[in-house]
Amino acid sequence: MHEDSIDDTQNQLRELIALIKRLRAPDGCPWDQKQTRQDIGKYLLDESYEVVDAIAENNPLHIREELGDLLFQILFIAEIAAEQGDFSLAEVMAAIREKMIRRHPHVFGDVKVNSVREVKANWQEIKNRERTGMNADGSIFSSVPRSLPALKKAQKITSIASRHGFDWADADDVLKKLDEELHELADARRKEDTRKVEEELGDILFTLVNLSRFLSVDAETALNGTIDKFLRRFAYIVKQLSAHGRSINEATIDEMDSFWNEAKEKGA
């Protein structure tokens, strides 16, 4: 059981912040000195994905390492903000603490809930109230981060639209729309209209995301699962070809298909 005392945690946090300040000091690291929060922001998404990968591996040491990398980037951005007089790390922590208390009225207030579903509904309602007036255009989609991967962004946007009544009746209606989009893609291909082909492919992907939502499937998770499956089966192809003294560059499509089907039969 690894449980740090509050003093240990505070000491480590102080030392990590001191290290960042040292790196940013005039006699510190030239690279760290010139970084802006926009520069560090570019690494933030990569580090977040590495945390997610480590969690998927369920490797505690790897999770610890990747959380450290992510925490470092967060503290680095906070330090830059403090240098510029925008806000301090203490203000960041105070703001998130207040937000979590505000969004858990069933814990810190007198709101009664009977299910996880009610907790989520309350959370969304509070979040919507908080965001009212924050965006000049008043868009219901203003809470969707622009930097989200396209599949996740599409699923969030269609989910929000659905909550406001703009949606199909059921999955069968979405499948009809998918069939319609496939015909439009075929028409664009016949006309050799490159721009229209791209547009119709986008429509197909967007419709598939809607279908996944109706089927209660996370589109990003589903696609990542298929990618992992492809990589496993392709690795099997390479392994079997090597066992037969063949390289992937020498193999015919029939050979590769044969080993692919073998991998599929073996459950790879």
CYANA upper distance limits for C-alpha pairs under 8 A (distance plus 0.5 A):
  4 ASP  CA      8 ASP  CA      6.49
  4 ASP  CA      9 THR  CA      6.80
  5 SER  CA      9 THR  CA      6.85
  6 ILE  CA     10 GLN  CA      6.60
  7 ASP  CA     11 ASN  CA      6.55
  8 ASP  CA     12 GLN  CA      6.68
  9 THR  CA     13 LEU  CA      6.61
 10 GLN  CA     14 ARG  CA      6.61
 11 ASN  CA     15 GLU  CA      6.69
 12 GLN  CA     16 LEU  CA      6.61
 13 LEU  CA     17 ILE  CA      6.68
 14 ARG  CA     18 ALA  CA      6.57
 15 GLU  CA     19 LEU  CA      6.62
 16 LEU  CA     20 ILE  CA      6.91
 16 LEU  CA     72 PHE  CA      8.39
 17 ILE  CA     21 LYS  CA      6.75
 17 ILE  CA     75 LEU  CA      7.43
 17 ILE  CA     79 GLU  CA      8.29
 18 ALA  CA     22 ARG  CA      6.63
 19 LEU  CA     23 LEU  CA      6.75
 20 ILE  CA     24 ARG  CA      6.72
 20 ILE  CA     75 LEU  CA      8.43
 20 ILE  CA     76 PHE  CA      7.03
 20 ILE  CA     79 GLU  CA      8.09
 21 LYS  CA     25 ALA  CA      6.50
 21 LYS  CA     79 GLU  CA      7.95
 22 ARG  CA     27 ASP  CA      8.49
 22 ARG  CA     28 GLY  CA      6.27
 23 LEU  CA     27 ASP  CA      8.49
 23 LEU  CA     28 GLY  CA      5.00
 23 LEU  CA     29 CYS  CA      5.64
 23 LEU  CA     32 ASP  CA      6.49
 23 LEU  CA     33 GLN  CA      7.35
 24 ARG  CA     28 GLY  CA      6.13
 24 ARG  CA     29 CYS  CA      7.06
 24 ARG  CA     32 ASP  CA      6.20
 24 ARG  CA     33 GLN  CA      5.09
 25 ALA  CA     29 CYS  CA      8.14
 25 ALA  CA     33 GLN  CA      7.44
 26 PRO  CA     33 GLN  CA      7.99
 28 GLY  CA     32 ASP  CA      8.22
 28 GLY  CA     33 GLN  CA      7.62
 29 CYS  CA     33 GLN  CA      6.52
 30 PRO  CA     34 LYS  CA      7.04
 31 TRP  CA     35 GLN  CA      7.18
 35 GLN  CA     39 ASP  CA      6.32
 35 GLN  CA     40 ILE  CA      7.30
 36 THR  CA     40 ILE  CA      6.92
 36 THR  CA     77 ILE  CA      8.36
 36 THR  CA     80 ILE  CA      7.54
 37 ARG  CA     41 GLY  CA      6.29
 37 ARG  CA     76 PHE  CA      8.47
 37 ARG  CA     77 ILE  CA      5.78
 37 ARG  CA     80 ILE  CA      7.10
 37 ARG  CA     81 ALA  CA      8.29
 38 GLN  CA     42 LYS  CA      7.15
 39 ASP  CA     43 TYR  CA      7.97
 40 ILE  CA     44 LEU  CA      6.98
 40 ILE  CA     73 GLN  CA      7.15
 40 ILE  CA     76 PHE  CA      8.22
 40 ILE  CA     77 ILE  CA      7.33
 41 GLY  CA     45 LEU  CA      7.80
 41 GLY  CA     77 ILE  CA      8.33
 42 LYS  CA     46 ASP  CA      8.10
 43 TYR  CA     47 GLU  CA      6.70
 43 TYR  CA     73 GLN  CA      8.18
 44 LEU  CA     48 SER  CA      6.67
 44 LEU  CA     70 LEU  CA      7.32
 44 LEU  CA     73 GLN  CA      6.92
 44 LEU  CA     74 ILE  CA      8.29
 45 LEU  CA     49 TYR  CA      6.79
 46 ASP  CA     50 GLU  CA      6.80
 47 GLU  CA     51 VAL  CA      6.84
 47 GLU  CA     66 GLU  CA      7.47
 47 GLU  CA     69 ASP  CA      7.11
 47 GLU  CA     70 LEU  CA      5.95
 48 SER  CA     52 VAL  CA      6.92
 48 SER  CA     70 LEU  CA      6.92
 49 TYR  CA     53 ASP  CA      6.67
 50 GLU  CA     54 ALA  CA      6.66
 50 GLU  CA     66 GLU  CA      6.80
 51 VAL  CA     55 ILE  CA      6.70
 51 VAL  CA     63 ILE  CA      6.64
 51 VAL  CA     66 GLU  CA      5.61
 51 VAL  CA     67 LEU  CA      6.59
 51 VAL  CA     70 LEU  CA      8.18
 52 VAL  CA     56 ALA  CA      6.72
 53 ASP  CA     57 GLU  CA      6.83
 54 ALA  CA     58 ASN  CA      6.77
 54 ALA  CA     59 ASN  CA      6.75
 54 ALA  CA     60 PRO  CA      8.47
 54 ALA  CA     62 HIS  CA      6.18
 54 ALA  CA     63 ILE  CA      5.50
 54 ALA  CA     66 GLU  CA      7.67
 55 ILE  CA     59 ASN  CA      7.27
 55 ILE  CA     60 PRO  CA      8.41
 55 ILE  CA     63 ILE  CA      6.45
 58 ASN  CA     63 ILE  CA      8.07
 59 ASN  CA     63 ILE  CA      6.59
 60 PRO  CA     64 ARG  CA      6.55
 61 LEU  CA     65 GLU  CA      6.74
 62 HIS  CA     66 GLU  CA      6.68
 63 ILE  CA     67 LEU  CA      6.47
 64 ARG  CA     68 GLY  CA      6.69
 65 GLU  CA     69 ASP  CA      6.95
 66 GLU  CA     70 LEU  CA      6.73
 67 LEU  CA     71 LEU  CA      6.48
 68 GLY  CA     72 PHE  CA      6.57
 69 ASP  CA     73 GLN  CA      7.02
 70 LEU  CA     74 ILE  CA      6.89
 71 LEU  CA     75 LEU  CA      6.65
 72 PHE  CA     76 PHE  CA      6.49
 73 GLN  CA     77 ILE  CA      6.77
 74 ILE  CA     78 ALA  CA      6.78
 75 LEU  CA     79 GLU  CA      6.56
 75 LEU  CA     89 LEU  CA      8.01
 76 PHE  CA     80 ILE  CA      6.88
 77 ILE  CA     81 ALA  CA      6.80
 78 ALA  CA     82 ALA  CA      6.69
 78 ALA  CA     87 PHE  CA      8.05
 78 ALA  CA     88 SER  CA      6.94
 78 ALA  CA     89 LEU  CA      6.13
 79 GLU  CA     83 GLU  CA      6.69
 79 GLU  CA     88 SER  CA      7.84
 79 GLU  CA     89 LEU  CA      7.80
 80 ILE  CA     84 GLN  CA      6.86
 81 ALA  CA     85 GLY  CA      6.69
 81 ALA  CA     86 ASP  CA      5.62
 81 ALA  CA     87 PHE  CA      6.22
 81 ALA  CA     88 SER  CA      7.31
 82 ALA  CA     86 ASP  CA      6.36
 82 ALA  CA     87 PHE  CA      5.82
 82 ALA  CA     88 SER  CA      5.43
 82 ALA  CA     89 LEU  CA      7.97
 87 PHE  CA     91 GLU  CA      6.86
 87 PHE  CA     92 VAL  CA      7.98
 88 SER  CA     92 VAL  CA      6.99
 89 LEU  CA     93 MET  CA      6.80
 90 ALA  CA     94 ALA  CA      6.57
 91 GLU  CA     95 ALA  CA      6.45
 92 VAL  CA     96 ILE  CA      6.85
 93 MET  CA     97 ARG  CA      6.59
 94 ALA  CA     98 GLU  CA      6.67
 95 ALA  CA     99 LYS  CA      6.64
 96 ILE  CA    100 MET  CA      6.61
 97 ARG  CA    101 ILE  CA      6.81
 98 GLU  CA    102 ARG  CA      6.60
 99 LYS  CA    103 ARG  CA      6.59
100 MET  CA    104 HIS  CA      6.65
101 ILE  CA    105 PRO  CA      7.31
101 ILE  CA    107 VAL  CA      8.45
101 ILE  CA    108 PHE  CA      6.70
102 ARG  CA    108 PHE  CA      8.38
102 ARG  CA    126 ILE  CA      8.44
103 ARG  CA    122 ASN  CA      8.16
103 ARG  CA    123 TRP  CA      6.11
103 ARG  CA    126 ILE  CA      6.84
103 ARG  CA    127 LYS  CA      8.10
104 HIS  CA    108 PHE  CA      6.65
104 HIS  CA    109 GLY  CA      7.99
104 HIS  CA    123 TRP  CA      7.92
105 PRO  CA    109 GLY  CA      4.81
105 PRO  CA    110 ASP  CA      6.92
105 PRO  CA    111 VAL  CA      6.02
106 HIS  CA    110 ASP  CA      6.54
106 HIS  CA    111 VAL  CA      5.03
106 HIS  CA    112 LYS  CA      6.06
106 HIS  CA    113 VAL  CA      7.02
106 HIS  CA    119 VAL  CA      8.41
107 VAL  CA    111 VAL  CA      8.32
113 VAL  CA    118 GLU  CA      6.46
113 VAL  CA    119 VAL  CA      7.03
114 ASN  CA    118 GLU  CA      7.21
115 SER  CA    119 VAL  CA      7.06
116 VAL  CA    120 LYS  CA      6.77
117 ARG  CA    121 ALA  CA      6.69
118 GLU  CA    122 ASN  CA      6.57
119 VAL  CA    123 TRP  CA      6.64
120 LYS  CA    124 GLN  CA      6.71
121 ALA  CA    125 GLU  CA      6.71
122 ASN  CA    126 ILE  CA      6.63
123 TRP  CA    127 LYS  CA      6.55
124 GLN  CA    128 ASN  CA      6.54
125 GLU  CA    129 ARG  CA      6.81
126 ILE  CA    130 GLU  CA      6.72
127 LYS  CA    131 ARG  CA      6.81
128 ASN  CA    132 THR  CA      6.79
130 GLU  CA    134 MET  CA      8.49
131 ARG  CA    135 ASN  CA      8.09
131 ARG  CA    143 SER  CA      8.31
132 THR  CA    138 GLY  CA      8.13
133 GLY  CA    138 GLY  CA      7.32
134 MET  CA    138 GLY  CA      8.37
135 ASN  CA    139 SER  CA      7.77
135 ASN  CA    142 SER  CA      7.47
138 GLY  CA    142 SER  CA      8.02
140 ILE  CA    160 ILE  CA      7.93
141 PHE  CA    157 ILE  CA      6.96
141 PHE  CA    160 ILE  CA      7.64
144 VAL  CA    148 LEU  CA      8.27
144 VAL  CA    153 LYS  CA      7.36
144 VAL  CA    156 LYS  CA      7.53
144 VAL  CA    157 ILE  CA      7.70
145 PRO  CA    153 LYS  CA      8.14
146 ARG  CA    153 LYS  CA      8.34
148 LEU  CA    152 LYS  CA      6.87
148 LEU  CA    153 LYS  CA      6.05
149 PRO  CA    153 LYS  CA      6.56
150 ALA  CA    154 ALA  CA      6.48
151 LEU  CA    155 GLN  CA      6.72
151 LEU  CA    209 VAL  CA      7.43
151 LEU  CA    219 ALA  CA      6.87
151 LEU  CA    220 GLU  CA      6.36
152 LYS  CA    156 LYS  CA      6.66
152 LYS  CA    219 ALA  CA      7.64
152 LYS  CA    220 GLU  CA      6.67
153 LYS  CA    157 ILE  CA      6.57
154 ALA  CA    158 THR  CA      6.57
154 ALA  CA    206 PHE  CA      7.11
154 ALA  CA    209 VAL  CA      7.22
155 GLN  CA    159 SER  CA      6.53
155 GLN  CA    209 VAL  CA      6.46
155 GLN  CA    210 ASN  CA      7.31
155 GLN  CA    213 ARG  CA      7.41
155 GLN  CA    218 ASP  CA      8.43
155 GLN  CA    219 ALA  CA      7.83
156 LYS  CA    160 ILE  CA      6.74
157 ILE  CA    161 ALA  CA      6.71
158 THR  CA    162 SER  CA      6.52
158 THR  CA    167 ASP  CA      8.42
158 THR  CA    210 ASN  CA      7.22
159 SER  CA    163 ARG  CA      6.90
159 SER  CA    213 ARG  CA      8.12
160 ILE  CA    164 HIS  CA      7.14
161 ALA  CA    165 GLY  CA      7.08
161 ALA  CA    166 PHE  CA      5.79
161 ALA  CA    167 ASP  CA      7.43
162 SER  CA    166 PHE  CA      5.46
162 SER  CA    167 ASP  CA      5.51
168 TRP  CA    173 ASP  CA      6.64
168 TRP  CA    174 VAL  CA      7.10
169 ALA  CA    173 ASP  CA      6.99
170 ASP  CA    174 VAL  CA      7.32
170 ASP  CA    214 PHE  CA      7.42
171 ALA  CA    175 LEU  CA      6.79
171 ALA  CA    211 LEU  CA      6.61
171 ALA  CA    214 PHE  CA      6.13
171 ALA  CA    215 LEU  CA      7.60
172 ASP  CA    176 LYS  CA      6.85
173 ASP  CA    177 LYS  CA      6.85
174 VAL  CA    178 LEU  CA      6.67
174 VAL  CA    207 THR  CA      7.39
174 VAL  CA    210 ASN  CA      7.64
174 VAL  CA    211 LEU  CA      6.44
175 LEU  CA    179 ASP  CA      6.76
175 LEU  CA    211 LEU  CA      7.76
176 LYS  CA    180 GLU  CA      6.81
177 LYS  CA    181 GLU  CA      6.71
177 LYS  CA    207 THR  CA      7.71
178 LEU  CA    182 LEU  CA      6.68
178 LEU  CA    204 ILE  CA      6.78
178 LEU  CA    207 THR  CA      6.57
178 LEU  CA    208 LEU  CA      7.75
179 ASP  CA    183 HIS  CA      6.88
180 GLU  CA    184 GLU  CA      6.88
181 GLU  CA    185 LEU  CA      6.71
181 GLU  CA    200 GLU  CA      7.10
181 GLU  CA    203 ASP  CA      7.21
181 GLU  CA    204 ILE  CA      6.35
182 LEU  CA    186 ALA  CA      6.77
182 LEU  CA    200 GLU  CA      8.33
182 LEU  CA    204 ILE  CA      7.43
183 HIS  CA    187 ASP  CA      6.74
184 GLU  CA    188 ALA  CA      6.72
184 GLU  CA    200 GLU  CA      7.16
185 LEU  CA    189 ARG  CA      6.71
185 LEU  CA    196 LYS  CA      8.31
185 LEU  CA    197 VAL  CA      6.41
185 LEU  CA    200 GLU  CA      5.78
185 LEU  CA    201 LEU  CA      7.27
186 ALA  CA    190 ARG  CA      6.78
187 ASP  CA    191 LYS  CA      6.85
188 ALA  CA    192 GLU  CA      6.58
188 ALA  CA    193 ASP  CA      5.97
188 ALA  CA    194 THR  CA      8.13
188 ALA  CA    196 LYS  CA      6.31
188 ALA  CA    197 VAL  CA      5.90
188 ALA  CA    200 GLU  CA      8.31
189 ARG  CA    193 ASP  CA      6.85
189 ARG  CA    194 THR  CA      8.16
189 ARG  CA    197 VAL  CA      6.77
192 GLU  CA    197 VAL  CA      8.41
193 ASP  CA    197 VAL  CA      6.63
194 THR  CA    198 GLU  CA      6.92
195 ARG  CA    199 GLU  CA      6.85
196 LYS  CA    200 GLU  CA      6.54
197 VAL  CA    201 LEU  CA      6.62
198 GLU  CA    202 GLY  CA      6.76
199 GLU  CA    203 ASP  CA      6.83
200 GLU  CA    204 ILE  CA      6.71
201 LEU  CA    205 LEU  CA      6.78
202 GLY  CA    206 PHE  CA      6.63
203 ASP  CA    207 THR  CA      6.59
204 ILE  CA    208 LEU  CA      6.66
205 LEU  CA    209 VAL  CA      6.81
206 PHE  CA    210 ASN  CA      6.95
207 THR  CA    211 LEU  CA      6.74
208 LEU  CA    212 SER  CA      6.69
209 VAL  CA    213 ARG  CA      6.83
209 VAL  CA    219 ALA  CA      6.44
210 ASN  CA    214 PHE  CA      6.88
211 LEU  CA    215 LEU  CA      6.75
212 SER  CA    216 SER  CA      6.61
212 SER  CA    217 VAL  CA      5.40
212 SER  CA    218 ASP  CA      6.95
212 SER  CA    219 ALA  CA      6.37
213 ARG  CA    217 VAL  CA      6.22
213 ARG  CA    218 ASP  CA      7.30
213 ARG  CA    219 ALA  CA      8.08
217 VAL  CA    221 THR  CA      8.39
217 VAL  CA    222 ALA  CA      7.56
218 ASP  CA    222 ALA  CA      6.65
219 ALA  CA    223 LEU  CA      6.65
220 GLU  CA    224 ASN  CA      6.60
221 THR  CA    225 GLY  CA      6.60
222 ALA  CA    226 THR  CA      6.92
223 LEU  CA    227 ILE  CA      6.69
224 ASN  CA    228 ASP  CA      6.66
225 GLY  CA    229 LYS  CA      6.71
226 THR  CA    230 PHE  CA      6.62
227 ILE  CA    231 LEU  CA      6.74
228 ASP  CA    232 ARG  CA      6.75
229 LYS  CA    233 ARG  CA      6.75
229 LYS  CA    268 ALA  CA      7.39
230 PHE  CA    234 PHE  CA      6.49
231 LEU  CA    235 ALA  CA      6.51
232 ARG  CA    236 TYR  CA      6.87
232 ARG  CA    268 ALA  CA      6.69
233 ARG  CA    237 ILE  CA      6.88
233 ARG  CA    260 TRP  CA      6.53
233 ARG  CA    263 ALA  CA      6.12
233 ARG  CA    264 LYS  CA      7.68
233 ARG  CA    268 ALA  CA      6.42
234 PHE  CA    238 VAL  CA      6.88
234 PHE  CA    260 TRP  CA      7.54
235 ALA  CA    239 LYS  CA      6.65
236 TYR  CA    240 GLN  CA      6.59
236 TYR  CA    259 PHE  CA      7.77
236 TYR  CA    260 TRP  CA      7.95
236 TYR  CA    263 ALA  CA      6.91
237 ILE  CA    241 LEU  CA      6.57
237 ILE  CA    256 MET  CA      6.68
237 ILE  CA    259 PHE  CA      5.85
237 ILE  CA    260 TRP  CA      6.65
237 ILE  CA    263 ALA  CA      8.25
238 VAL  CA    242 SER  CA      6.59
238 VAL  CA    247 SER  CA      7.68
238 VAL  CA    248 ILE  CA      6.60
239 LYS  CA    243 ALA  CA      6.77
240 GLN  CA    244 HIS  CA      6.92
240 GLN  CA    259 PHE  CA      7.62
241 LEU  CA    245 GLY  CA      6.84
241 LEU  CA    246 ARG  CA      5.39
241 LEU  CA    247 SER  CA      6.54
241 LEU  CA    248 ILE  CA      7.37
241 LEU  CA    251 ALA  CA      8.06
242 SER  CA    246 ARG  CA      5.61
242 SER  CA    247 SER  CA      6.46
246 ARG  CA    250 GLU  CA      6.80
246 ARG  CA    251 ALA  CA      7.20
247 SER  CA    251 ALA  CA      6.93
251 ALA  CA    255 GLU  CA      6.67
251 ALA  CA    256 MET  CA      7.21
252 THR  CA    256 MET  CA      6.90
253 ILE  CA    257 ASP  CA      6.48
254 ASP  CA    258 SER  CA      6.61
255 GLU  CA    259 PHE  CA      6.94
256 MET  CA    260 TRP  CA      6.51
257 ASP  CA    261 ASN  CA      6.66
258 SER  CA    262 GLU  CA      6.85
259 PHE  CA    263 ALA  CA      6.67
260 TRP  CA    264 LYS  CA      6.72
261 ASN  CA    265 GLU  CA      6.63
262 GLU  CA    266 LYS  CA      6.72
263 ALA  CA    267 GLY  CA      6.85
263 ALA  CA    268 ALA  CA      5.70
264 LYS  CA    268 ALA  CA      6.07
